Amino acid sequence: MTEAVPAQVEAAAVERHVRRWLERAVIGLNLCPFAKSVYQKAQVRIVVSDASTERALLEQLGEELALLRDTPAEAIDTTLLVHPQVLQDFLDYNDFLDDADALVEAMDLAGELQVASFHPDYQFADTEPDDAGNLTNRAPYPVLHLLREASIDRAVAAYPQPDAIIARNIATMQDLGLEGFRALLSDDA
């Protein structure tokens, strides 16, 4: 009989994989030119959810939105709510984003906070699953990224040609390719 792995060990491994993705892909490839500063200042909160249902995840999302709302940006600028046990199917995850946006509205946080999305099988509309552009939003686990609108506005205002970020990221991922992306996130890299 196999002994169960303690949840905190699993959560630690999930967080380690997410940090590797942040450090090697998001920051390392400069996919988000705004991420490095807040990450280096330890203003990125990473929460590994133990939710096993969409309802439980939505409740935890509400708690994290409230915490971010009530905490100064100098302490927590952004939150990554990683949920490895629920919404593994990308279409279910994509549908859940409507519930996430509705929760932001219900909490009267529209214009203050927003939820961005990352998933291991992320696929933009009108693309093929293996399109390299999809890699820009692929993460090792499903992630709800809670962002402050004010922080986004400040970062965009300070960045020359923010509209060029998307095209540059797609070109970066086309150059890297799926196998290169996998290798970048592997334990051996």
C-alpha positions in Angstrom: 0.0 0.0 0.0 1.4 3.4 -1.0 1.4 6.0 1.7 -0.2 9.3 0.9 2.1 12.3 0.3 1.3 15.1 2.9 -0.5 18.0 1.3 2.2 20.5 2.4 4.8 18.5 0.5 2.6 18.5 -2.6 1.9 22.2 -2.2 5.6 22.9 -1.8 6.3 21.1 -5.1 3.6 23.0 -6.9 4.9 26.3 -5.6 8.4 25.3 -6.7 7.2 24.6 -10.2 5.3 27.9 -10.3 8.4 29.8 -9.1 10.5 28.1 -11.8 7.9 29.1 -14.5 8.0 32.7 -13.1 11.7 32.9 -13.0 12.6 31.1 -16.2 9.7 32.0 -18.5 7.7 35.0 -17.3 10.8 36.9 -16.0 13.6 35.1 -17.7 12.1 35.5 -21.2 10.7 38.9 -20.3 7.2 37.8 -21.2 5.9 40.3 -18.6 8.4 43.2 -18.3 6.5 44.3 -15.1 7.0 41.0 -13.2 10.6 41.2 -12.3 10.4 44.2 -10.0 7.5 43.0 -7.9 8.9 39.5 -7.7 12.3 40.8 -6.5 10.6 42.9 -3.9 8.7 39.8 -2.6 5.3 41.4 -3.5 4.0 38.4 -5.4 1.8 36.1 -3.2 1.7 32.5 -4.4 -1.2 30.5 -3.0 -1.5 26.8 -3.7 -5.2 26.0 -3.3 -6.4 22.8 -1.9 -9.8 23.3 -3.5 -11.2 20.2 -5.2 -14.4 21.8 -6.4 -15.2 24.9 -8.4 -17.3 26.2 -5.6 -14.5 25.9 -3.1 -12.1 27.6 -5.5 -14.6 30.5 -6.1 -14.8 30.9 -2.3 -11.0 31.0 -2.0 -10.8 33.4 -4.9 -13.2 35.7 -3.0 -10.9 35.5 0.1 -7.8 36.3 -2.0 -9.5 39.2 -3.7 -10.5 40.6 -0.3 -7.0 40.2 1.0 -5.4 41.9 -2.0 -8.0 44.7 -1.7 -7.2 45.2 2.0 -3.4 44.9 1.8 -1.1 47.7 0.7 0.5 47.1 -2.7 3.9 47.5 -1.0 3.2 44.3 0.9 1.3 42.3 -1.8 1.1 43.7 -5.3 -0.3 40.7 -7.0 -1.5 37.2 -6.2 -1.2 33.9 -8.1 -3.9 31.5 -7.0 -2.7 28.1 -8.2 -5.3 25.4 -8.2 -3.8 22.0 -9.2 -6.8 19.9 -8.2 -9.7 21.6 -10.0 -10.3 22.9 -13.6 -7.7 20.8 -15.3 -9.8 20.9 -18.5 -9.1 24.1 -20.3 -12.6 24.6 -21.5 -14.0 24.2 -18.0 -11.3 26.6 -16.7 -12.2 29.1 -19.5 -15.9 28.9 -18.5 -14.9 29.4 -14.8 -13.3 32.8 -15.8 -16.9 34.2 -16.2 -17.6 33.2 -12.6 -14.3 34.9 -11.5 -15.2 38.1 -13.3 -18.7 38.0 -11.9 -17.2 37.7 -8.4 -15.0 40.7 -9.0 -18.1 42.6 -10.0 -20.2 41.3 -7.0 -17.4 42.4 -4.6 -17.5 45.9 -6.2 -13.8 45.5 -7.3 -14.2 46.1 -11.0 -11.7 48.9 -12.0 -9.6 48.0 -8.9 -8.7 44.4 -9.4 -8.8 42.0 -12.3 -8.2 38.3 -12.9 -5.8 37.1 -15.6 -5.6 33.5 -16.7 -2.9 30.9 -17.2 -3.3 27.2 -17.8 -1.2 24.3 -19.0 -3.4 23.9 -22.0 -4.1 27.5 -22.7 -5.5 28.2 -26.1 -6.4 31.6 -27.5 -9.6 31.8 -29.7 -9.0 31.0 -33.3 -5.7 29.2 -32.8 -4.6 25.6 -33.0 -3.6 23.8 -29.8 0.0 23.6 -30.9 0.2 27.3 -31.9 3.4 28.7 -30.2 1.5 31.9 -29.3 -0.5 29.9 -26.8 2.7 29.3 -24.8 2.6 32.9 -23.6 -0.3 32.0 -21.3 0.7 28.4 -20.4 1.7 27.7 -16.8 2.6 24.4 -15.1 -0.8 24.4 -13.3 -4.1 26.3 -13.7 -3.5 29.8 -12.3 -5.8 32.7 -11.5 -3.6 35.8 -11.5 -5.1 38.6 -9.4 -3.8 42.0 -10.5 -4.3 45.6 -9.3 -5.5 47.9 -12.0 -3.5 50.8 -10.6 -0.3 48.7 -10.8 -1.0 47.8 -14.4 -1.7 51.4 -15.3 1.6 52.6 -13.7 3.6 49.8 -15.4 2.1 50.4 -18.8 2.7 54.2 -18.5 6.3 53.6 -17.7 6.9 51.1 -20.4 7.8 52.2 -24.0 5.4 50.7 -26.5 3.4 48.4 -24.3 1.3 47.3 -27.3 4.5 45.6 -28.7 4.7 43.2 -25.8 2.2 40.7 -27.2 3.9 40.5 -30.6 7.3 40.2 -29.1 6.1 37.4 -26.8 4.6 35.5 -29.6 7.8 35.8 -31.6 9.8 34.7 -28.5 7.7 31.6 -28.2 7.8 30.8 -31.9 11.6 30.9 -31.7 11.6 28.8 -28.5 8.9 26.3 -29.7 7.0 23.8 -27.5 10.0 21.5 -26.9 12.2 24.5 -25.9 9.4 25.7 -23.6 9.2 22.3 -21.9 13.0 22.1 -21.6 13.1 25.6 -20.1 10.7 24.5 -17.3 12.2 21.0 -16.7 14.2 20.1 -13.6 17.3 19.6 -15.8 17.3 23.2 -17.2 
